Amino acid sequence: MVTNMAKKENNNKILEYLKSHSQATEDEIAKDLNINVVEVLDSLITMEKEGLLKSIPVPD
């Protein structure tokens, strides 16, 4: 279980990372930030719902 504080810290790290890696996949974010991919996905979904970021489809 990730605490709210850790989740907020992850969100901040992810937002900061995305400023310079706007096309990063969740796997790349997880690897580069050393955060579990499930936690990355959880953060991304939460932040997208809050309107902080927008996901873009990846071409095949």
Backbone atoms as SQL, in Angstrom:
CREATE TABLE atoms (id INTEGER PRIMARY KEY, chain TEXT, resi INTEGER, resn TEXT, atom TEXT, x REAL, y REAL, z REAL);
INSERT INTO atoms VALUES
  (1, 'A', 1, 'MET', 'N', 0.838, -1.204, 0.000),
  (2, 'A', 1, 'MET', 'CA', 0.000, 0.000, 0.000),
  (3, 'A', 1, 'MET', 'C', 0.875, 1.258, 0.000),
  (4, 'A', 2, 'VAL', 'N', 0.626, 2.119, -0.935),
  (5, 'A', 2, 'VAL', 'CA', 1.391, 3.360, -1.031),
  (6, 'A', 2, 'VAL', 'C', 0.679, 4.432, -0.221),
  (7, 'A', 3, 'THR', 'N', 1.421, 5.103, 0.645),
  (8, 'A', 3, 'THR', 'CA', 0.808, 6.163, 1.444),
  (9, 'A', 3, 'THR', 'C', 0.482, 7.357, 0.557),
  (10, 'A', 4, 'ASN', 'N', -0.414, 8.202, 1.044),
  (11, 'A', 4, 'ASN', 'CA', -0.771, 9.408, 0.284),
  (12, 'A', 4, 'ASN', 'C', 0.443, 10.293, 0.053),
  (13, 'A', 5, 'MET', 'N', 1.319, 10.348, 1.054),
  (14, 'A', 5, 'MET', 'CA', 2.506, 11.189, 0.939),
  (15, 'A', 5, 'MET', 'C', 3.422, 10.653, -0.166),
  (16, 'A', 6, 'ALA', 'N', 3.630, 9.337, -0.175),
  (17, 'A', 6, 'ALA', 'CA', 4.475, 8.725, -1.203),
  (18, 'A', 6, 'ALA', 'C', 3.843, 8.901, -2.575),
  (19, 'A', 7, 'LYS', 'N', 2.518, 8.776, -2.632),
  (20, 'A', 7, 'LYS', 'CA', 1.825, 8.930, -3.913),
  (21, 'A', 7, 'LYS', 'C', 1.970, 10.353, -4.430),
  (22, 'A', 8, 'LYS', 'N', 1.839, 11.332, -3.543),
  (23, 'A', 8, 'LYS', 'CA', 1.998, 12.731, -3.945),
  (24, 'A', 8, 'LYS', 'C', 3.426, 12.970, -4.432),
  (25, 'A', 9, 'GLU', 'N', 4.386, 12.370, -3.753),
  (26, 'A', 9, 'GLU', 'CA', 5.787, 12.492, -4.156),
  (27, 'A', 9, 'GLU', 'C', 5.990, 11.867, -5.537),
  (28, 'A', 10, 'ASN', 'N', 5.400, 10.694, -5.756),
  (29, 'A', 10, 'ASN', 'CA', 5.467, 10.048, -7.074),
  (30, 'A', 10, 'ASN', 'C', 4.847, 10.942, -8.131),
  (31, 'A', 11, 'ASN', 'N', 3.673, 11.493, -7.844),
  (32, 'A', 11, 'ASN', 'CA', 2.988, 12.368, -8.797),
  (33, 'A', 11, 'ASN', 'C', 3.896, 13.541, -9.186),
  (34, 'A', 12, 'ASN', 'N', 4.533, 14.143, -8.181),
  (35, 'A', 12, 'ASN', 'CA', 5.410, 15.284, -8.446),
  (36, 'A', 12, 'ASN', 'C', 6.601, 14.867, -9.304),
  (37, 'A', 13, 'LYS', 'N', 7.202, 13.719, -8.967),
  (38, 'A', 13, 'LYS', 'CA', 8.340, 13.219, -9.747),
  (39, 'A', 13, 'LYS', 'C', 7.917, 12.955, -11.196),
  (40, 'A', 14, 'ILE', 'N', 6.750, 12.343, -11.346),
  (41, 'A', 14, 'ILE', 'CA', 6.253, 12.005, -12.687),
  (42, 'A', 14, 'ILE', 'C', 5.964, 13.277, -13.487),
  (43, 'A', 15, 'LEU', 'N', 5.301, 14.243, -12.871),
  (44, 'A', 15, 'LEU', 'CA', 5.003, 15.501, -13.571),
  (45, 'A', 15, 'LEU', 'C', 6.295, 16.192, -13.995),
  (46, 'A', 16, 'GLU', 'N', 7.281, 16.211, -13.113),
  (47, 'A', 16, 'GLU', 'CA', 8.570, 16.835, -13.412),
  (48, 'A', 16, 'GLU', 'C', 9.247, 16.103, -14.568),
  (49, 'A', 17, 'TYR', 'N', 9.221, 14.786, -14.515),
  (50, 'A', 17, 'TYR', 'CA', 9.818, 13.949, -15.561),
  (51, 'A', 17, 'TYR', 'C', 9.158, 14.207, -16.913),
  (52, 'A', 18, 'LEU', 'N', 7.830, 14.316, -16.904),
  (53, 'A', 18, 'LEU', 'CA', 7.087, 14.488, -18.155),
  (54, 'A', 18, 'LEU', 'C', 7.333, 15.852, -18.809),
  (55, 'A', 19, 'LYS', 'N', 7.812, 16.819, -18.038),
  (56, 'A', 19, 'LYS', 'CA', 8.126, 18.129, -18.626),
  (57, 'A', 19, 'LYS', 'C', 9.190, 17.989, -19.702),
  (58, 'A', 20, 'SER', 'N', 10.134, 17.068, -19.497),
  (59, 'A', 20, 'SER', 'CA', 11.199, 16.901, -20.485),
  (60, 'A', 20, 'SER', 'C', 11.086, 15.586, -21.262),
  (61, 'A', 21, 'HIS', 'N', 10.103, 14.756, -20.904),
  (62, 'A', 21, 'HIS', 'CA', 9.887, 13.481, -21.609),
  (63, 'A', 21, 'HIS', 'C', 8.392, 13.312, -21.884),
  (64, 'A', 22, 'SER', 'N', 7.824, 14.266, -22.605),
  (65, 'A', 22, 'SER', 'CA', 6.365, 14.319, -22.753),
  (66, 'A', 22, 'SER', 'C', 5.770, 13.107, -23.457),
  (67, 'A', 23, 'GLN', 'N', 6.583, 12.353, -24.194),
  (68, 'A', 23, 'GLN', 'CA', 6.046, 11.196, -24.923),
  (69, 'A', 23, 'GLN', 'C', 6.407, 9.871, -24.253),
  (70, 'A', 24, 'ALA', 'N', 6.879, 9.925, -23.015),
  (71, 'A', 24, 'ALA', 'CA', 7.311, 8.708, -22.318),
  (72, 'A', 24, 'ALA', 'C', 6.146, 7.758, -22.069),
  (73, 'A', 25, 'THR', 'N', 6.430, 6.466, -22.140),
  (74, 'A', 25, 'THR', 'CA', 5.420, 5.456, -21.798),
  (75, 'A', 25, 'THR', 'C', 5.470, 5.215, -20.286),
  (76, 'A', 26, 'GLU', 'N', 4.439, 4.527, -19.773),
  (77, 'A', 26, 'GLU', 'CA', 4.463, 4.244, -18.336),
  (78, 'A', 26, 'GLU', 'C', 5.660, 3.373, -17.964),
  (79, 'A', 27, 'ASP', 'N', 6.050, 2.465, -18.852),
  (80, 'A', 27, 'ASP', 'CA', 7.222, 1.616, -18.589),
  (81, 'A', 27, 'ASP', 'C', 8.508, 2.447, -18.493),
  (82, 'A', 28, 'GLU', 'N', 8.654, 3.412, -19.391),
  (83, 'A', 28, 'GLU', 'CA', 9.841, 4.273, -19.367),
  (84, 'A', 28, 'GLU', 'C', 9.872, 5.121, -18.096),
  (85, 'A', 29, 'ILE', 'N', 8.721, 5.657, -17.720),
  (86, 'A', 29, 'ILE', 'CA', 8.629, 6.467, -16.505),
  (87, 'A', 29, 'ILE', 'C', 9.024, 5.610, -15.296),
  (88, 'A', 30, 'ALA', 'N', 8.456, 4.408, -15.217),
  (89, 'A', 30, 'ALA', 'CA', 8.726, 3.507, -14.090),
  (90, 'A', 30, 'ALA', 'C', 10.219, 3.182, -13.999),
  (91, 'A', 31, 'LYS', 'N', 10.811, 2.854, -15.146),
  (92, 'A', 31, 'LYS', 'CA', 12.228, 2.473, -15.180),
  (93, 'A', 31, 'LYS', 'C', 13.118, 3.661, -14.799),
  (94, 'A', 32, 'ASP', 'N', 12.877, 4.804, -15.413),
  (95, 'A', 32, 'ASP', 'CA', 13.738, 5.963, -15.177),
  (96, 'A', 32, 'ASP', 'C', 13.605, 6.533, -13.772),
  (97, 'A', 33, 'LEU', 'N', 12.409, 6.459, -13.198),
  (98, 'A', 33, 'LEU', 'CA', 12.191, 7.022, -11.865),
  (99, 'A', 33, 'LEU', 'C', 12.276, 5.966, -10.766),
  (100, 'A', 34, 'ASN', 'N', 12.460, 4.706, -11.176),
  (101, 'A', 34, 'ASN', 'CA', 12.540, 3.605, -10.217),
  (102, 'A', 34, 'ASN', 'C', 11.280, 3.530, -9.340),
  (103, 'A', 35, 'ILE', 'N', 10.130, 3.608, -10.008),
  (104, 'A', 35, 'ILE', 'CA', 8.829, 3.495, -9.344),
  (105, 'A', 35, 'ILE', 'C', 8.114, 2.303, -9.979),
  (106, 'A', 36, 'ASN', 'N', 7.457, 1.498, -9.180),
  (107, 'A', 36, 'ASN', 'CA', 6.709, 0.352, -9.698),
  (108, 'A', 36, 'ASN', 'C', 5.721, 0.820, -10.761),
  (109, 'A', 37, 'VAL', 'N', 5.643, 0.065, -11.872),
  (110, 'A', 37, 'VAL', 'CA', 4.792, 0.476, -13.003),
  (111, 'A', 37, 'VAL', 'C', 3.316, 0.576, -12.602),
  (112, 'A', 38, 'VAL', 'N', 2.876, -0.258, -11.665),
  (113, 'A', 38, 'VAL', 'CA', 1.483, -0.193, -11.198),
  (114, 'A', 38, 'VAL', 'C', 1.235, 1.146, -10.498),
  (115, 'A', 39, 'GLU', 'N', 2.210, 1.587, -9.711),
  (116, 'A', 39, 'GLU', 'CA', 2.089, 2.885, -9.028),
  (117, 'A', 39, 'GLU', 'C', 2.124, 4.032, -10.035),
  (118, 'A', 40, 'VAL', 'N', 2.957, 3.883, -11.070),
  (119, 'A', 40, 'VAL', 'CA', 3.021, 4.902, -12.129),
  (120, 'A', 40, 'VAL', 'C', 1.659, 5.014, -12.807),
  (121, 'A', 41, 'LEU', 'N', 1.089, 3.872, -13.183),
  (122, 'A', 41, 'LEU', 'CA', -0.233, 3.874, -13.829),
  (123, 'A', 41, 'LEU', 'C', -1.284, 4.507, -12.926),
  (124, 'A', 42, 'ASP', 'N', -1.267, 4.157, -11.647),
  (125, 'A', 42, 'ASP', 'CA', -2.212, 4.706, -10.680),
  (126, 'A', 42, 'ASP', 'C', -2.075, 6.228, -10.623),
  (127, 'A', 43, 'SER', 'N', -0.845, 6.699, -10.546),
  (128, 'A', 43, 'SER', 'CA', -0.603, 8.146, -10.505),
  (129, 'A', 43, 'SER', 'C', -1.074, 8.823, -11.789),
  (130, 'A', 44, 'LEU', 'N', -0.743, 8.224, -12.927),
  (131, 'A', 44, 'LEU', 'CA', -1.132, 8.817, -14.215),
  (132, 'A', 44, 'LEU', 'C', -2.646, 8.918, -14.340),
  (133, 'A', 45, 'ILE', 'N', -3.345, 7.857, -13.957),
  (134, 'A', 45, 'ILE', 'CA', -4.813, 7.852, -14.035),
  (135, 'A', 45, 'ILE', 'C', -5.384, 8.933, -13.125),
  (136, 'A', 46, 'THR', 'N', -4.872, 9.006, -11.901),
  (137, 'A', 46, 'THR', 'CA', -5.339, 10.019, -10.945),
  (138, 'A', 46, 'THR', 'C', -5.109, 11.425, -11.479),
  (139, 'A', 47, 'MET', 'N', -3.899, 11.670, -11.975),
  (140, 'A', 47, 'MET', 'CA', -3.570, 13.021, -12.462),
  (141, 'A', 47, 'MET', 'C', -4.364, 13.371, -13.720),
  (142, 'A', 48, 'GLU', 'N', -4.637, 12.374, -14.543),
  (143, 'A', 48, 'GLU', 'CA', -5.450, 12.647, -15.733),
  (144, 'A', 48, 'GLU', 'C', -6.876, 13.020, -15.325),
  (145, 'A', 49, 'LYS', 'N', -7.430, 12.303, -14.340),
  (146, 'A', 49, 'LYS', 'CA', -8.778, 12.629, -13.844),
  (147, 'A', 49, 'LYS', 'C', -8.825, 14.037, -13.268),
  (148, 'A', 50, 'GLU', 'N', -7.713, 14.454, -12.643),
  (149, 'A', 50, 'GLU', 'CA', -7.645, 15.791, -12.047),
  (150, 'A', 50, 'GLU', 'C', -7.335, 16.870, -13.090),
  (151, 'A', 51, 'GLY', 'N', -7.095, 16.451, -14.331),
  (152, 'A', 51, 'GLY', 'CA', -6.824, 17.409, -15.393),
  (153, 'A', 51, 'GLY', 'C', -5.395, 17.932, -15.413),
  (154, 'A', 52, 'LEU', 'N', -4.484, 17.255, -14.693),
  (155, 'A', 52, 'LEU', 'CA', -3.092, 17.711, -14.638),
  (156, 'A', 52, 'LEU', 'C', -2.305, 17.278, -15.860),
  (157, 'A', 53, 'LEU', 'N', -2.744, 16.205, -16.500),
  (158, 'A', 53, 'LEU', 'CA', -2.080, 15.747, -17.716),
  (159, 'A', 53, 'LEU', 'C', -3.079, 15.019, -18.590),
  (160, 'A', 54, 'LYS', 'N', -2.651, 14.738, -19.808),
  (161, 'A', 54, 'LYS', 'CA', -3.529, 14.081, -20.767),
  (162, 'A', 54, 'LYS', 'C', -2.736, 12.969, -21.441),
  (163, 'A', 55, 'SER', 'N', -3.334, 11.792, -21.474),
  (164, 'A', 55, 'SER', 'CA', -2.648, 10.686, -22.139),
  (165, 'A', 55, 'SER', 'C', -2.826, 10.816, -23.657),
  (166, 'A', 56, 'ILE', 'N', -1.848, 10.332, -24.386),
  (167, 'A', 56, 'ILE', 'CA', -1.942, 10.348, -25.849),
  (168, 'A', 56, 'ILE', 'C', -1.761, 8.925, -26.348),
  (169, 'A', 57, 'PRO', 'N', -2.526, 8.533, -27.365),
  (170, 'A', 57, 'PRO', 'CA', -2.387, 7.171, -27.885),
  (171, 'A', 57, 'PRO', 'C', -1.020, 6.970, -28.537),
  (172, 'A', 58, 'VAL', 'N', -0.472, 5.797, -28.345),
  (173, 'A', 58, 'VAL', 'CA', 0.827, 5.475, -28.946),
  (174, 'A', 58, 'VAL', 'C', 0.551, 4.760, -30.262),
  (175, 'A', 59, 'PRO', 'N', 1.145, 5.262, -31.351),
  (176, 'A', 59, 'PRO', 'CA', 0.942, 4.567, -32.632),
  (177, 'A', 59, 'PRO', 'C', 1.555, 3.177, -32.595),
  (178, 'A', 60, 'ASP', 'N', 0.943, 2.239, -33.281),
  (179, 'A', 60, 'ASP', 'CA', 1.447, 0.864, -33.290),
  (180, 'A', 60, 'ASP', 'C', 2.748, 0.746, -34.054);
